């Protein structure tokens, strides 16, 4: 497997270099993980957009609030992997592009699993695009970490 370049957009009150981006990097992938403003969504979006433009990643991963940032980016054909996306709370996007993969836990105590089900339905995605995994919002156990890695690798191979 060739290394892929991943833009990882962290969640609210999270920071670069956390467990999930570190997991991707440990598996040989290049992870670009900019610090996103917690208080100003537009500033976070500007940072993410500038980072996307500068690095041209193969895949964009957005975790929770970072998922909302990812949904609001002008990302062209770059595929998305969203982890418990908090789209109802931040930004204006209420749909995702075709081919997007969403990982979410039914046990999520922060963002209801039903939000991702609705996002899939609104976007006209097939049911297989919503992957139920993990025990809680963090998706920090071995199973969801592996599912995230596999989703990124799968997405990188769908690029034109």
Backbone as CSV, one residue per row, in Angstrom:
resi,resn,N_x,N_y,N_z,CA_x,CA_y,CA_z,C_x,C_y,C_z
1,UNK,0.856,-1.192,0.000,0.000,0.000,0.000,0.889,1.238,0.000
2,UNK,0.674,2.107,-0.965,1.407,3.368,-1.009,0.888,4.278,0.094
3,UNK,1.768,5.085,0.669,1.271,6.042,1.674,0.290,7.013,1.024
4,UNK,-0.721,7.363,1.767,-1.676,8.355,1.274,-1.553,9.609,2.134
5,UNK,-1.896,10.731,1.530,-1.854,12.016,2.242,-3.261,12.287,2.753
6,UNK,-3.385,12.431,4.060,-4.684,12.588,4.712,-4.739,13.931,5.426
7,UNK,-5.759,14.714,5.115,-6.035,15.925,5.883,-6.983,15.510,6.997
8,UNK,-6.505,15.604,8.255,-7.312,15.203,9.405,-7.787,16.455,10.130
9,UNK,-9.101,16.630,10.195,-9.707,17.787,10.846,-10.285,17.345,12.186
10,UNK,-9.642,17.805,13.255,-10.001,17.353,14.607,-11.314,17.960,15.086
11,UNK,-11.813,17.386,16.156,-13.071,17.819,16.746,-12.911,19.010,17.676
12,UNK,-14.053,19.463,18.186,-14.097,20.598,19.103,-13.373,20.229,20.394
13,UNK,-12.610,21.156,20.918,-11.826,20.961,22.139,-10.895,19.759,22.027
14,UNK,-10.451,19.514,20.818,-9.456,18.490,20.560,-8.262,19.226,19.980
15,UNK,-7.229,18.499,19.635,-6.059,19.183,19.102,-5.321,18.260,18.151
16,UNK,-4.403,18.827,17.361,-3.613,18.001,16.458,-2.802,16.964,17.224
17,UNK,-2.498,15.864,16.551,-1.634,14.850,17.147,-2.332,13.896,18.086
18,UNK,-3.660,13.847,18.038,-4.404,12.953,18.920,-4.306,11.494,18.486
19,UNK,-5.080,10.670,19.142,-5.050,9.225,18.934,-5.374,8.824,17.491
20,UNK,-6.416,9.400,16.916,-6.836,8.981,15.569,-5.823,9.372,14.488
21,UNK,-5.386,10.654,14.423,-4.380,10.967,13.400,-3.063,10.217,13.637
22,UNK,-2.710,10.005,14.891,-1.486,9.245,15.200,-1.607,7.810,14.702
23,UNK,-2.790,7.223,14.819,-3.026,5.857,14.343,-2.793,5.791,12.829
24,UNK,-3.296,6.774,12.106,-3.113,6.799,10.646,-1.631,6.956,10.300
25,UNK,-0.947,7.823,11.018,0.483,8.055,10.755,1.313,6.808,11.068
26,UNK,0.950,6.096,12.134,1.677,4.865,12.505,1.573,3.808,11.414
27,UNK,0.547,3.902,10.603,0.367,2.942,9.508,0.977,3.448,8.201
28,UNK,1.863,4.430,8.318,2.663,4.846,7.180,2.070,5.939,6.311
29,UNK,0.970,6.533,6.745,0.347,7.576,5.937,0.818,8.955,6.384
30,UNK,0.825,9.888,5.445,1.171,11.276,5.760,-0.101,11.957,6.257
31,UNK,-0.059,12.460,7.482,-1.241,13.074,8.072,-0.977,14.562,8.287
32,UNK,-1.782,15.385,7.658,-1.732,16.827,7.865,-2.856,17.133,8.832
33,UNK,-2.504,17.738,9.969,-3.438,17.843,11.087,-3.398,19.255,11.666
34,UNK,-3.983,20.239,10.950,-3.872,21.629,11.409,-4.697,21.910,12.661
35,UNK,-4.231,22.846,13.487,-5.042,23.264,14.642,-6.210,24.117,14.150
36,UNK,-7.418,23.738,14.545,-8.621,24.457,14.132,-9.166,25.276,15.299
37,UNK,-9.553,26.495,15.026,-10.108,27.390,16.045,-11.371,26.773,16.655
38,UNK,-11.415,26.665,17.972,-12.571,26.076,18.665,-13.751,27.033,18.759
39,UNK,-13.472,28.336,18.747,-14.517,29.306,19.031,-15.127,29.924,17.784
40,UNK,-14.385,29.920,16.677,-14.820,30.595,15.462,-14.850,29.580,14.314
41,UNK,-16.060,29.135,13.946,-16.193,28.113,12.910,-15.628,28.605,11.577
42,UNK,-15.885,29.861,11.233,-15.391,30.397,9.955,-13.866,30.393,9.926
43,UNK,-13.236,30.718,11.053,-11.761,30.690,11.119,-11.260,29.257,10.955
44,UNK,-11.945,28.309,11.582,-11.565,26.892,11.445,-11.695,26.468,9.981
45,UNK,-12.757,26.896,9.337,-12.999,26.565,7.933,-11.916,27.182,7.041
46,UNK,-11.543,28.428,7.310,-10.484,29.084,6.532,-9.157,28.339,6.674
47,UNK,-8.822,27.942,7.901,-7.586,27.185,8.137,-7.608,25.873,7.355
48,UNK,-8.737,25.163,7.443,-8.862,23.872,6.751,-8.778,24.057,5.238
49,UNK,-9.428,25.103,4.716,-9.431,25.339,3.273,-8.017,25.677,2.781
50,UNK,-7.295,26.506,3.541,-5.927,26.872,3.160,-5.012,25.650,3.219
51,UNK,-5.204,24.811,4.224,-4.383,23.601,4.369,-4.675,22.632,3.229
52,UNK,-5.935,22.486,2.887,-6.338,21.641,1.765,-5.667,22.125,0.478
53,UNK,-5.719,23.410,0.241,-5.144,23.990,-0.975,-3.624,23.775,-1.015
54,UNK,-2.968,23.940,0.129,-1.508,23.830,0.190,-1.018,22.391,0.028
55,UNK,-1.779,21.418,0.532,-1.285,20.039,0.601,-1.937,19.062,-0.371
56,UNK,-3.086,19.416,-0.945,-3.779,18.541,-1.897,-3.826,17.087,-1.411
57,UNK,-4.544,16.832,-0.318,-4.593,15.466,0.225,-5.357,14.506,-0.692
58,UNK,-5.140,13.203,-0.445,-5.881,12.154,-1.151,-7.239,11.911,-0.512
59,UNK,-7.320,12.165,0.802,-8.532,11.900,1.588,-8.636,12.985,2.660
60,UNK,-9.871,13.364,2.998,-10.115,14.276,4.120,-10.894,13.510,5.172
61,UNK,-10.374,13.518,6.405,-11.069,12.915,7.544,-11.521,14.042,8.449
62,UNK,-12.800,14.032,8.807,-13.322,15.022,9.740,-13.965,14.325,10.914
63,UNK,-13.498,14.664,12.120,-14.006,14.048,13.341,-14.925,15.018,14.077
64,UNK,-16.185,14.650,14.261,-17.171,15.423,15.002,-17.305,16.830,14.406
65,UNK,-16.864,17.872,15.119,-16.922,19.229,14.560,-16.044,19.310,13.305
66,UNK,-14.933,18.576,13.288,-14.090,18.529,12.093,-14.838,17.936,10.903
67,UNK,-15.811,17.071,11.186,-16.668,16.540,10.125,-17.533,17.629,9.516
68,UNK,-18.047,18.521,10.375,-18.823,19.658,9.876,-17.921,20.577,9.054
69,UNK,-16.682,20.786,9.510,-15.728,21.591,8.740,-15.519,20.937,7.371
70,UNK,-15.260,19.631,7.365,-15.018,18.908,6.110,-16.197,19.048,5.156
71,UNK,-17.412,18.982,5.671,-18.610,19.075,4.835,-18.757,20.453,4.197
72,UNK,-18.202,21.488,4.831,-18.333,22.857,4.351,-17.159,23.315,3.496
73,UNK,-16.159,22.452,3.311,-15.012,22.786,2.473,-15.354,22.705,0.994
74,UNK,-14.623,23.457,0.187,-14.651,23.288,-1.266,-13.545,22.281,-1.563
75,UNK,-13.919,21.001,-1.627,-12.903,19.943,-1.690,-12.897,19.176,-3.009
76,UNK,-13.672,19.625,-3.974,-13.637,18.991,-5.285,-13.906,17.497,-5.226
77,UNK,-13.014,16.727,-5.857,-13.188,15.276,-5.935,-12.531,14.529,-4.784
78,UNK,-11.959,15.240,-3.825,-11.256,14.563,-2.722,-12.295,13.880,-1.836
79,UNK,-12.171,12.556,-1.652,-13.183,11.835,-0.871,-13.122,12.166,0.624
80,UNK,-14.281,12.014,1.263,-14.421,12.301,2.689,-14.631,11.023,3.492
81,UNK,-14.051,11.027,4.701,-14.362,10.046,5.736,-14.775,10.876,6.949
82,UNK,-16.024,10.747,7.369,-16.535,11.537,8.485,-16.756,10.641,9.692
83,UNK,-16.280,11.100,10.847,-16.393,10.350,12.096,-17.389,11.079,12.990
84,UNK,-18.562,10.506,13.180,-19.601,11.120,14.013,-19.756,12.605,13.693
85,UNK,-20.045,12.963,12.431,-20.034,14.372,12.043,-21.104,15.201,12.753
86,UNK,-20.678,16.363,13.248,-21.554,17.256,14.010,-22.162,18.315,13.086
87,UNK,-22.715,17.885,11.983,-23.213,18.796,10.955,-24.403,19.623,11.402
88,UNK,-25.175,19.136,12.361,-26.328,19.904,12.843,-25.907,21.098,13.692
89,UNK,-24.698,21.051,14.229,-24.253,22.061,15.195,-23.430,23.176,14.578
90,UNK,-22.740,22.884,13.454,-21.830,23.874,12.875,-21.953,23.870,11.357
91,UNK,-21.780,25.061,10.772,-21.756,25.176,9.318,-23.146,25.159,8.719
92,UNK,-23.185,25.164,7.392,-24.454,25.234,6.678,-24.739,23.979,5.867
93,UNK,-23.737,23.167,5.614,-23.924,21.983,4.770,-24.828,20.973,5.474
94,UNK,-25.793,20.440,4.730,-26.659,19.397,5.294,-26.701,18.175,4.382
95,UNK,-25.717,18.121,3.470,-25.547,16.976,2.571,-24.059,16.754,2.360
96,UNK,-23.721,15.558,1.916,-22.331,15.259,1.572,-22.274,14.754,0.137
97,UNK,-21.082,14.804,-0.427,-20.923,14.397,-1.815,-20.985,12.878,-1.946
98,UNK,-21.290,12.394,-3.150,-21.328,10.952,-3.387,-19.999,10.304,-2.995
99,UNK,-20.099,9.091,-2.477,-18.897,8.343,-2.119,-18.391,8.591,-0.708
100,UNK,-18.963,9.558,-0.012,-18.540,9.839,1.361,-18.814,8.628,2.252
101,UNK,-17.866,8.335,3.139,-18.060,7.282,4.145,-18.221,7.943,5.511
102,UNK,-19.169,7.445,6.281,-19.425,7.981,7.621,-19.307,6.843,8.618
103,UNK,-18.468,7.032,9.635,-18.327,6.068,10.724,-18.988,6.676,11.954
104,UNK,-19.847,5.901,12.605,-20.580,6.426,13.760,-20.961,5.266,14.675
105,UNK,-21.006,5.543,15.961,-21.420,4.547,16.947,-22.865,4.787,17.376
106,UNK,-23.637,3.703,17.474,-25.001,3.842,18.012,-24.959,4.274,19.472
107,UNK,-23.841,4.019,20.141,-23.693,4.404,21.542,-23.171,5.819,21.734
108,UNK,-23.085,6.596,20.667,-22.566,7.967,20.747,-23.457,8.798,21.660
109,UNK,-22.851,9.344,22.725,-23.587,10.144,23.699,-23.558,11.629,23.364
110,UNK,-22.816,12.018,22.316,-22.652,13.433,21.968,-23.414,13.802,20.702
111,UNK,-23.245,13.026,19.650,-23.919,13.253,18.361,-24.772,12.016,18.080
112,UNK,-26.097,12.154,18.021,-26.946,10.976,17.821,-26.640,10.251,16.507
113,UNK,-26.643,8.927,16.572,-26.463,8.088,15.379,-27.499,8.476,14.318
114,UNK,-28.693,8.844,14.762,-29.762,9.229,13.833,-29.368,10.428,12.972
115,UNK,-28.485,11.307,13.466,-28.029,12.443,12.660,-27.296,11.942,11.417
116,UNK,-26.474,10.912,11.587,-25.753,10.372,10.431,-26.701,9.613,9.506
117,UNK,-27.694,8.932,10.073,-28.691,8.268,9.231,-29.432,9.296,8.374
118,UNK,-29.784,10.419,8.977,-30.477,11.473,8.237,-29.558,12.067,7.166
119,UNK,-28.286,12.271,7.496,-27.329,12.829,6.545,-27.194,11.921,5.317
120,UNK,-27.129,10.614,5.546,-27.053,9.642,4.446,-28.306,9.745,3.576
121,UNK,-29.475,9.808,4.225,-30.742,9.887,3.479,-30.829,11.190,2.685
122,UNK,-30.511,12.320,3.314,-30.564,13.625,2.634,-29.638,13.662,1.423
123,UNK,-28.487,12.981,1.554,-27.454,13.024,0.522,-27.683,12.005,-0.580
124,UNK,-28.659,11.102,-0.376,-28.932,10.072,-1.373,-27.830,9.025,-1.459
125,UNK,-27.126,8.815,-0.347,-26.051,7.821,-0.331,-26.624,6.432,-0.087
126,UNK,-25.964,5.395,-0.592,-26.404,4.032,-0.255,-26.147,3.749,1.225
127,UNK,-26.929,2.840,1.790,-26.812,2.535,3.220,-25.415,2.116,3.634
128,UNK,-24.676,1.450,2.745,-23.341,0.976,3.078,-22.336,2.087,3.354
129,UNK,-22.715,3.342,3.071,-21.817,4.474,3.328,-21.789,4.860,4.800
130,UNK,-22.771,4.376,5.574,-22.789,4.614,7.019,-22.332,3.330,7.697
131,UNK,-21.158,3.406,8.319,-20.547,2.247,8.960,-20.718,2.373,10.463
132,UNK,-21.458,1.442,11.043,-21.684,1.458,12.489,-20.499,0.788,13.168
133,UNK,-19.827,1.542,14.041,-18.612,1.022,14.656,-18.379,1.737,15.986
134,UNK,-17.744,1.049,16.911,-17.357,1.678,18.172,-18.431,1.667,19.232
135,UNK,-18.030,2.144,20.430,-18.918,2.128,21.591,-19.423,3.509,21.981
136,UNK,-18.707,4.559,21.530,-19.042,5.896,21.995,-18.584,6.934,20.971
137,UNK,-18.676,8.199,21.339,-18.362,9.295,20.424,-16.893,9.331,20.018
138,UNK,-16.011,8.907,20.882,-14.583,9.066,20.621,-14.058,8.165,19.508
139,UNK,-14.686,7.027,19.278,-14.205,6.057,18.280,-12.708,5.780,18.481
140,UNK,-12.328,5.568,19.737,-10.909,5.449,20.080,-10.467,4.023,20.393
141,UNK,-11.352,3.065,20.254,-10.996,1.669,20.526,-10.368,1.052,19.272
142,UNK,-9.713,-0.111,19.413,-9.053,-0.720,18.247,-9.969,-0.934,17.040
143,UNK,-11.195,-1.388,17.249,-12.094,-1.667,16.119,-12.411,-0.406,15.307
144,UNK,-12.855,0.706,15.935,-13.116,1.892,15.123,-11.846,2.508,14.531
145,UNK,-10.724,2.410,15.221,-9.469,2.930,14.657,-9.114,2.164,13.380
146,UNK,-9.276,0.850,13.407,-9.011,0.028,12.230,-10.009,0.344,11.114
147,UNK,-11.272,0.544,11.480,-12.300,0.875,10.481,-11.987,2.217,9.821
148,UNK,-11.502,3.190,10.606,-11.125,4.496,10.059,-9.968,4.347,9.077
149,UNK,-8.959,3.578,9.467,-7.798,3.335,8.605,-8.247,2.697,7.283
150,UNK,-9.063,1.656,7.373,-9.536,0.965,6.179,-10.383,1.889,5.297
151,UNK,-11.211,2.737,5.931,-12.040,3.678,5.163,-11.151,4.668,4.401
152,UNK,-10.091,5.157,5.048,-9.188,6.097,4.379,-8.490,5.428,3.208
153,UNK,-8.024,4.214,3.418,-7.319,3.499,2.350,-8.268,3.188,1.191
154,UNK,-9.495,2.822,1.528,-10.500,2.541,0.487,-10.808,3.813,-0.307
155,UNK,-10.985,4.927,0.405,-11.308,6.188,-0.247,-10.185,6.664,-1.156
156,UNK,-8.935,6.458,-0.736,-7.797,6.913,-1.528,-7.755,6.202,-2.875
157,UNK,-8.291,4.993,-2.930,-8.265,4.222,-4.169,-9.468,4.519,-5.063
158,UNK,-10.396,5.366,-4.590,-11.541,5.715,-5.427,-11.285,6.993,-6.191
159,UNK,-10.175,7.668,-5.900,-9.869,8.932,-6.570,-9.554,8.718,-8.037
160,UNK,-9.956,9.683,-8.877,-9.645,9.579,-10.301,-8.145,9.705,-10.558
